[in-house]
Amino acid sequence: MSRKQQLHRPGPQPGPPADDTGCAILHVDMDAFFVSVELLERPELRGRPVVVGGAGPRGVVSAASYEARAFGVHSAMPMTRARRLCPQAVVLPVSHGKYGRVSAAVFEIFRSITPLVEGLSLDEAFLDVAGARRRLGRPAEIARTIREQVRDQQGITCSVGVASTKFIAKLASTRCKPDGLLVVPADGVVDFLHPLPVASLWGVGERTEEHLARLGLRTVGQLAQVPPATLQRELGTAAGAHLHELAWGRDPREVVPHTPDKSIGAEETFDTDVDDPEVIRRSLLRLAEKTGERLRESRNAGRTVSVKLRMANFKTITRARTLSEPTDLARVIYVTACELYEAAGLERVRLRLVGVRVENLGPAGEAPRQLAFDEPERGWREAERAMDQVAHRFGRGAVRPAALVRRADGDGRDGRDGRQ
């Protein structure tokens, strides 16, 4: 690490602070977020390898503790492989509602610092703190304040990269994980960037990395010395120009405060392929409940309901229907999803995965009131809101439709949330 950069972790730090002049962009990334939230309720698991994800034969890792990562476990890995790599790992189910609530509280901390917050996911965001300097101090001081507030208020840790551009700030937060703070001075960008592997650049996936390796280009510095015309010839006009700019740390993008959700949904992969329509409908009900809850949490309603149906041979079809008015009700979503499933003509076809999604979103407060099918004057809407309140207090699964409580058909599920 260049002496111009400084990595901050808990405890005293040697040497003078890094120069954060002109470094108004922060990238904040929660450390092993899903696992960290689970450990708030399971503190006895701290220090042990913990994996969050689906436990079935087709389950996928959603998050892994750093102890599990030491064995090679990472997100998006099949759970069967994760268990082979780390058989002693404790596997916990995914609890999206819990993560959403902690995420909302963390983002409130961000917005108390600056209105210029661009969320990338539940657990990471860019912040432009240029306007907060007079009130809160230099960017590195603001970063320390954020880390302290997240730790003190939510009991979890985060890593923060401080830089002059979004690209470098995100790289910096990655390099100082977990529970770190790294400032990359504006005049130290090239020193920081050029020793890194080319895979560090946005847009360099496995295939592009292999292509660059065949050209003898393994570090960002080596790529930076290649003429742009050569890169464009090898990688294409847009990709070549893009990577040349990034290799010199040039990233003109600004922090965009809010990007509205385009859709909200959920999916479930079955442990074994299913061709029983009743089992499929129960899955659609689970997913509709989850989607409706997320819509209401985000205060959105949508007009288009779609289903995704993936067959045993991995062929996937989608069907969608646009409603007359927006809805955030699971009952409406469920009935529409069932009708789409039936219209697809797959009622006796073995399915591997089903998904439910609501699109064409808008603020629920601005949407006309969409009655649920067969809803009396006080009915499904009040029931679903009551379920939201119970779930918020006691956790998802404390109350749910009777059809999801008991099974006698051996579909291999117990009514808990489907895996993502």
N, C-alpha and C positions, 0 to 999 in steps of 0.2 A: 504493500500500500504506500502510495506517495506520502511524503511528509506534509503535503498540502491538504491531504484529506485526513479527517479524524473520525474514528469510530467510537461512539459513546455507548457504554453499557452501564448498568447500575454500579454505583460506587465512584470514588474519585478517579479522575482521568488525568494522565500525565500530559505535560506540554501545553502550549497555548491553544486556545480554541481555533477551529478552522475558520477561514474567512468565508462568511456567508453573504458577502456583498453581492447583490444582484441575484440571489438565490431565493426567489419568492415562491417557488413551486415545491410543495410537499407531496410525497406519496406515502400514505399511511396504510399499512397492511397488518391485519390481525394475525397473530401467531397461532397456527393450527387451530383456526377459529372454532369449528364444530367440536373438536376435542376439548378445547379450553372451556367452552360453555358446559359441556357434559361434566367436566371435572369440578365445576362449581358445586354440583350435587353429589359427586363421587370423589371427594378429596383423597380417599384412601388409595386411589389409582394413580396419584401423582408419582412420576418417576418410573412408571411401568409402561411398556408398549401398549398403546390403546389405538384401536381403529374404529372409526364410525362408518357404517355402511350396511348394506344388505347381507344377512348371514346365510342366505340360501345358496344353492349351487350356482346360481346365476347372479348372485349379488356382486356389487361393485363398491370399491372403496370410495367413500366421499371425502374422508379426511384421515390423516394419520398423525399421531404424536411424533415428536422428534426422536423419541426412543424407538418407535416402530420404523421410522425412516432410516435409522441406522442399519436396519436389516434389509433395506432396499424397497420397503413398502411405500407406495405413493398413491395419490388420488387417481381415480379412473382405472386403477388396476383391478382385474377380476379378484373377488374375495378368495377364491380357491387358491390362486397363486400367492396372495398375501399370507394366507394361513401356512402355506408350504415354506415361505421365506421366514415367517416369524410365528411358529406354532404356539408360543406362549402369549401371544397378543390377546388382550381382552377386546372383544368385538361388541360394540354398542349400536343399537338401531338409530336411524336418523330421526330427529325431532325438529322439523322445520319451523314450527310455531315458536319454539323456544329460541332458536337462533334469530328469528325475525325480530323478536322482542328485544334481545340484547343488541342486535344491529341497529334498531331504531334509536336506542338510548345512546349508542356510540356516535351515530350520525348527529344526534342533538348536540353532543360535545363539539363535533366539527363545526356545526352551524353557529355555535356560540362564539367561535373564533372568527369565522368569515362566512359571508353568504355564498362565496364562490367555491362550492363543493360539488365535485363531479364523482358520483358514485359509480364504481365499476362492477360491484357485486355486493353481497351482504357484508363482506369483510375487508373491502379496500376502497380507497377513494383518493382522488387528487384534490388538493386545496391550493388556492392562490391566496397567499397571506400578505401580499404587497400593501393592501389597505389596512392591515391590522398592526403594522409595525409601530405606529405612533402610540397605540393603546397597549400593546402587549410585548413590544420589544423586537429584537432581531429574529429572523426566521428560525435559527437554531434554538433560541429560547422558546419560541412558540411551539416548536416540535417537542421540546422537553415538557412543556406544559400539557400538551395533548397526551403524551405517554403517561404522565403522572395522573391526569384525570381519568383516563381509561382504566388504569390500574386501580386507583382508589375507589372509583364509582362502580366499576363493573367486575373487578377482580380478575381481569385477564390482561395480557400484555400485547403490545403491538410494536412493530418496527417502522421507522420513519426514514425516508430518504429525502434530503434537502438539496435542491439543485436549481439551475436556471431554466431547465426544460422538463417537460413531462417524461420524456424518454429516459433521461439520465436520473431523474428522481426515482423512477420505478426500478431501474437497475440498482440504484443505491440501497433502496429498502430491501431488495433481494439479497444483496451482498452482506447486510448487517444482521440478518435473521439468526436466531430469534432474539427478541427483546433488545434491539439495538437502535442506534441513531447514527446515520452517516451523512456528513456534509461533503458534497463535491463542489469545490469552489469553481466559479465561472472560468477562471484562467487555468484550472486543473483538469478540465473535461477530457482533453486528449490523453494526458498522463493516466487518468483513470480508465478510459475506454479502450485504448489500443492494446493493452496486454490481454484483454478478455477474449474468449473463444468466439468465433463468428456466430455460433448458435445464440449468443446473447442478444443479437440484433432482432428486433421485431421483423417478422416476415421470413426468418430463416428457420424453416422446418427441417425435418430429417432428410428429405430428398435434396433440398437446396444445400444443406450442409455437406452432403456427400458430393454434390457437384462441385462445390467450392474446394473441397479437399482434393479432388482430382486435379484441380488447377493449382494445387499447392498453397491454398489460402486457408489457414487454420485460425488465425487471430484477426481481430478487428483491424489492428494496425497494418497487417499485410493486405487486407482487402482495401483499406483506405488508400494505399499507394497505387492501386490499379486505376487506369484512366476510366472515367465514366463510360466512354464509348465502348470499351472492352467489356465492362460489366453488362451494359445494355445488350451487347451482341450475345453474350453468354446466357443471360438470365431473362431477357426481354426488356423492352424500353422502360416500362414503368418500374419493374422490380429493380433493375440495375440502377436507375436514378435514385430510387428510394433508399437503397442500401448504401450508396455512395454518400448521400446526405447524412444518414444515421452514423456512418463510420466516422464522421467528423463531428458528431454530436449536435448536428443541426436538426432542430425539431420546432417548427413554427406554431404548432397547435396550442391553442389557449385552453384554459380550464372552462368547460361548459357546465354551468351550474346544475342543469337538470335535463335528463333525457327521459321522456315519459315511457313507461312500459308499453311495448307493442302488443304483448299478449301475456297471459298468465295461465298456467296449466300444470299438469302432473302426469306421470307415467308409472306403469307397473310392469315389471318383467316377472313372469310366472316361473316358479321353481321347475315345473315341467309343463310341456305344451298342453293347452286346454282346448277342448272342443265342446264343452258343456255350456249352452247359452245362459243358464242360470248363474253359473260361476262367473261368466263374462259380465253379466249384468251387475252382480255384486261388486265386481272390480270397478265397473263404471260408476257405481254409487259411491264407493270409497273415493275415487278420483274426483267426482263431482263435489263431494263434501269438502275435500281438500282445496279444490280450485275456488269454490265459493268462499271459503274462509279466507283464502289469500286475497281474493278480490275485495272483501270487506275490510281486511287489515290495511290494504293499500288505498282504500276509499275509491276504488274504481268499479265501473260496471262496463259490460261489453255487449255488443250486438251479435257477434258471430260465434257460434259454438262449433268446434270441430272434434273429430275423433281420429286417432291413429291406430291402425290395426296391422300388426306385423305377424305374418304367418310363420310356420315352422321352418320354411325354406328361406326366411329372411325377406321375402317380398313384402313390401309395405304399401298400404293404400291409406289415403286420408279422405274423409268426407266432411263437408261443412254445411251449415245452414245459418242464414242471417235472420235474426228475429225482428219482429216489428218494432220492439223497443229494447233498450239496454237492460241487462239484468246482472245481479250479483248473487242470485239465489241458487243454491245447490239443487233444489227441486227442479227448477226450470232447466238447469244445465243437464241434470241426470235424465230427465224425460227426453230431451232433445238428443242427447248422446245415444240413448237406447234406440230411438227411431232411426238415427243415422247408422247404427250398427246393424239393425234389422234390414234397412234398405241396401246395405252393402252386399247382402246375400252370402254372408260368411257364418251363419249360425251353426253349421256343423263342420266348419273348417278349423283345424288345430291352429291356435294362436300362441305366439311366444310372448307378445307384448301388446298392451293396449294403453292408449293415452287420451286424455281429455284436455282441451284447451279452449280458452275464450279470447277472442281477438276484437279488433275495432273498439279499443278501450277509450273511456272518457271518465272525468270525475263523476262519481256516483251522485253527488249532490246536485249536479246539473242535469241528471238524467230523469226522464219521466218515470213514475213508479211502475215497475213491471210486476204484475201479479203472477204468483206461481200458478201452475195449472191446478185447477180445482181448489184454489185457496179461498177460504171463507173470509169474512171481514177481519177477523184476527186469527191467523193460522201459521203457515209456513214461515213467513217473514219473522214473526215474533219468536217462533221456536228456534230458528237458526241463530237469531241474535242472542237468545238465551244460551244456546250451545256454545257460542263464541265466548260468552262471559264465564261459563263453567270451565271451558278449555283454558282460558287465560289464567284462571285461578288454580286449577287442579291438574292441568296438562291435557294434551290431546288424548282422546280415548276414554276420558272420564264419563262422557256421555256421547252416544252415537246411535244411529238408527238400529232398530231391533234386528234387521236383516244382517247386520254386521257383527252381532254379538256372539251367536253360536252357529256352528256348522255341523252338519251330519253327513256331508257329501264327500268328505275326504279331499277337498281342493287344496289342502296343504297350507292354509292360511288361517290366522286366528283373529282377524278383524283389525289388526294394527295397521298403521300407515303402510302403503305400498312403497317399494324402494324407488329411488330416483336414478 
